[in-house]
Amino acid sequence: MTDYAFTHLRHVALAVPDYEKQLDFFTSRWGLSVAGTDNDVTYLAAEGSPEQYVVRLRKDNDKRLDLISYGAADADSVDALALELGRDGVRLANEPGVLQTPGAGYGFRFFDHDGRTIEVSADVAVRKHRKVEEGESIPVKLSHVVVNTPNPEATVAFYEKHFGFKVSDILMHPRMGKVMWFMRTNSFHHSMAIARGPHVALHHASFELRGIDEYMRGTGRMLRAGVEKVWGPGRHMAGNNTFSYFLDPNGNTMEYTTELEILDEDLWHPHLYDSSDPDVADQWGTANAMDEFVAAKSFNDVDKGLFVAPPV
């Protein structure tokens, strides 16, 4: 038995003004494949993932995080969750129903504590996928999404209360107090992290590669292509995963990672890590310093889609 309302992370949906450059970045550089298109919307899959798509890209004048999508066990769980959220006063963007996106399924959307749109779904058809081979430096799946908020304590409490998310680890800073909460909805160390920031925004989206070799090959490909690196390559202490952060054409931060820690949840106790300790930021000591440049890029632009459901 589990208290988690969500089974796993499905996909992230982005709206961007410079749609063509973003699409070219994801397909020509980042290693995602086009799974479908619908006018100014493109669905992008990771070759190793059974999800229909891991990124949905939409053209819009405003840059925003359209939504984050999570899976549920079945349609009854979706209905029960919608009913419970409604009783607790959480705003639903729509009632549960059959989804009109690739793979269909049954789900609904709601607004979280900060106004982000979250989608939960079940019974989505599995995509025909394949094993990513040795040396292939393309994403296997979407690993996790990190979001900024000026009120992280309340956002963490929202996800704990309504969905059973558990805190795996916390980062603190001697001058700023607690700055990031790593949240899990299964045995992976985190599928979401909530960061303290000046405004609500996407912090970064992270993509899992096959292993260390493929992760380094992907990092090298980005560097050789002149994609602006924000931070890395290195290995975080929280989650024990590797990291290489890059800026996409619309100023969102995207991460290559691998080896995110899988927890023995019966034995796990959250740590409070001091982020000013260089070993906490990067166990390897290979990354550039975590400085104001990295922080500024991670804050991103103010999300213009709060409490407004995306049109698709």
URBELPE-V474999 format. One record per residue. N is the residue number from 1. RES is the residue in three letters. PHI is phi in whole degrees, 0 to 359 (NA if undefined). Layout:
[[N:RES:PHI] [N:RES:PHI]]
This chain:
[[1:MET:NA] [2:THR:223] [3:ASP:265] [4:TYR:286] [5:ALA:281] [6:PHE:254] [7:THR:274] [8:HIS:189] [9:LEU:277] [10:ARG:261] [11:HIS:203] [12:VAL:237] [13:ALA:241] [14:LEU:238] [15:ALA:247] [16:VAL:219] [17:PRO:288] [18:ASP:266] [19:TYR:293] [20:GLU:296] [21:LYS:296] [22:GLN:294] [23:LEU:296] [24:ASP:296] [25:PHE:300] [26:PHE:292] [27:THR:268] [28:SER:271] [29:ARG:250] [30:TRP:283] [31:GLY:104] [32:LEU:267] [33:SER:244] [34:VAL:287] [35:ALA:258] [36:GLY:173] [37:THR:223] [38:ASP:208] [39:ASN:56] [40:ASP:265] [41:VAL:234] [42:THR:234] [43:TYR:258] [44:LEU:243] [45:ALA:254] [46:ALA:260] [47:GLU:303] [48:GLY:268] [49:SER:256] [50:PRO:284] [51:GLU:291] [52:GLN:303] [53:TYR:200] [54:VAL:248] [55:VAL:225] [56:ARG:248] [57:LEU:250] [58:ARG:230] [59:LYS:280] [60:ASP:203] [61:ASN:292] [62:ASP:257] [63:LYS:279] [64:ARG:202] [65:LEU:275] [66:ASP:294] [67:LEU:189] [68:ILE:242] [69:SER:246] [70:TYR:236] [71:GLY:268] [72:ALA:236] [73:ALA:295] [74:ASP:195] [75:ALA:297] [76:ASP:298] [77:SER:294] [78:VAL:298] [79:ASP:298] [80:ALA:296] [81:LEU:292] [82:ALA:299] [83:LEU:296] [84:GLU:294] [85:LEU:296] [86:GLY:299] [87:ARG:296] [88:ASP:273] [89:GLY:84] [90:VAL:283] [91:ARG:286] [92:LEU:270] [93:ALA:279] [94:ASN:198] [95:GLU:280] [96:PRO:302] [97:GLY:187] [98:VAL:287] [99:LEU:282] [100:GLN:254] [101:THR:251] [102:PRO:308] [103:GLY:89] [104:ALA:49] [105:GLY:96] [106:TYR:227] [107:GLY:190] [108:PHE:203] [109:ARG:235] [110:PHE:213] [111:PHE:258] [112:ASP:278] [113:HIS:305] [114:ASP:265] [115:GLY:102] [116:ARG:292] [117:THR:271] [118:ILE:242] [119:GLU:248] [120:VAL:233] [121:SER:212] [122:ALA:219] [123:ASP:61] [124:VAL:282] [125:ALA:300] [126:VAL:283] [127:ARG:278] [128:LYS:292] [129:HIS:232] [130:ARG:217] [131:LYS:288] [132:VAL:283] [133:GLU:278] [134:GLU:304] [135:GLY:90] [136:GLU:279] [137:SER:264] [138:ILE:236] [139:PRO:299] [140:VAL:276] [141:LYS:194] [142:LEU:281] [143:SER:273] [144:HIS:198] [145:VAL:232] [146:VAL:242] [147:VAL:236] [148:ASN:261] [149:THR:204] [150:PRO:284] [151:ASN:230] [152:PRO:296] [153:GLU:301] [154:ALA:289] [155:THR:291] [156:VAL:300] [157:ALA:298] [158:PHE:299] [159:TYR:287] [160:GLU:292] [161:LYS:293] [162:HIS:270] [163:PHE:231] [164:GLY:74] [165:PHE:303] [166:LYS:241] [167:VAL:280] [168:SER:272] [169:ASP:205] [170:ILE:228] [171:LEU:260] [172:MET:231] [173:HIS:226] [174:PRO:305] [175:ARG:263] [176:MET:248] [177:GLY:76] [178:LYS:287] [179:VAL:237] [180:MET:206] [181:TRP:245] [182:PHE:265] [183:MET:243] [184:ARG:238] [185:THR:233] [186:ASN:197] [187:SER:282] [188:PHE:294] [189:HIS:310] [190:HIS:202] [191:SER:247] [192:MET:218] [193:ALA:227] [194:ILE:242] [195:ALA:248] [196:ARG:284] [197:GLY:216] [198:PRO:286] [199:HIS:203] [200:VAL:283] [201:ALA:192] [202:LEU:287] [203:HIS:276] [204:HIS:195] [205:ALA:246] [206:SER:239] [207:PHE:240] [208:GLU:277] [209:LEU:257] [210:ARG:297] [211:GLY:189] [212:ILE:301] [213:ASP:299] [214:GLU:292] [215:TYR:298] [216:MET:289] [217:ARG:297] [218:GLY:295] [219:THR:300] [220:GLY:297] [221:ARG:297] [222:MET:295] [223:LEU:295] [224:ARG:295] [225:ALA:280] [226:GLY:81] [227:VAL:292] [228:GLU:294] [229:LYS:275] [230:VAL:264] [231:TRP:200] [232:GLY:121] [233:PRO:284] [234:GLY:193] [235:ARG:226] [236:HIS:292] [237:MET:278] [238:ALA:288] [239:GLY:92] [240:ASN:56] [241:ASN:264] [242:THR:282] [243:PHE:211] [244:SER:217] [245:TYR:255] [246:PHE:227] [247:LEU:268] [248:ASP:277] [249:PRO:298] [250:ASN:257] [251:GLY:84] [252:ASN:274] [253:THR:266] [254:MET:243] [255:GLU:237] [256:TYR:266] [257:THR:215] [258:THR:199] [259:GLU:63] [260:LEU:301] [261:GLU:296] [262:ILE:256] [263:LEU:268] [264:ASP:272] [265:GLU:293] [266:ASP:290] [267:LEU:249] [268:TRP:282] [269:HIS:234] [270:PRO:299] [271:HIS:260] [272:LEU:248] [273:TYR:265] [274:ASP:275] [275:SER:290] [276:SER:280] [277:ASP:283] [278:PRO:304] [279:ASP:289] [280:VAL:289] [281:ALA:293] [282:ASP:209] [283:GLN:298] [284:TRP:283] [285:GLY:78] [286:THR:261] [287:ALA:278] [288:ASN:297] [289:ALA:295] [290:MET:283] [291:ASP:234] [292:GLU:295] [293:PHE:298] [294:VAL:298] [295:ALA:297] [296:ALA:297] [297:LYS:294] [298:SER:289] [299:PHE:294] [300:ASN:63] [301:ASP:276] [302:VAL:300] [303:ASP:290] [304:LYS:266] [305:GLY:245] [306:LEU:286] [307:PHE:57] [308:VAL:231] [309:ALA:292] [310:PRO:296] [311:PRO:290] [312:VAL:229]]
